[in-house]
Amino acid sequence: MGWILASGCASFDTGSVARSSAAELLACNEAALEMSQVGAYRYRAAGCGGEVTVACTASALEPRCLRVSDAAPVAADVEDHAPGEVEPSQTVAPEREQEQAQEARIRAGLDARKDDVLACVGAERAAVRVAYAADGTLTFGLQGALAGSPEERCVVDALDGVRAPASGRAGVVVHLLR
């Protein structure tokens, strides 16, 4: 019975998979990472002199996490703002709120076309990957075995017309439709 659990019948924790993926991307020990969830299935990790954001598929699909963006190391002791200016750390919350709002708009657009997407893939669920550019341009794809398939082409066509306003930020959303 232990073999059954170890071979894939156990449930997965997306946060743990995100930590493991981020540690691999940063070539850093998992214990040395500071993790924060920045959106549904999106995590930011910092440690070992680097930072990375990963987007993950939903837990029901045995999560897989992909690099979204990374940043150069930041010197913690350097004060690079003028006296009286707002510190950069004080502006993070509104940026995250904007990012989450953008992701929510994209997810709503995907949910509105759920029946079309599921008809394309001939399944009860599908993980759709949406890369969004700062100008609002969206690029659609499927996760897993259906990436690059005729089903993916059908999904891309079905999602034609799904739009997002320009947000000034780029990112990736992986959304499970079921």
PyMOL commands that set and color helices and strands:
alter all, ss='L'
color gray80, all
select helices_A, chain A and resi 2-9+14-26+30-32+59-61+88-112+114-121+144-146+150-158
alter helices_A, ss='H'
color red, helices_A
select strands_A, chain A and resi 34-39+42-47+50-56+65-71+126-132+138-142+171-177
alter strands_A, ss='S'
color yellow, strands_A
deselect
rebuild
show_as cartoon
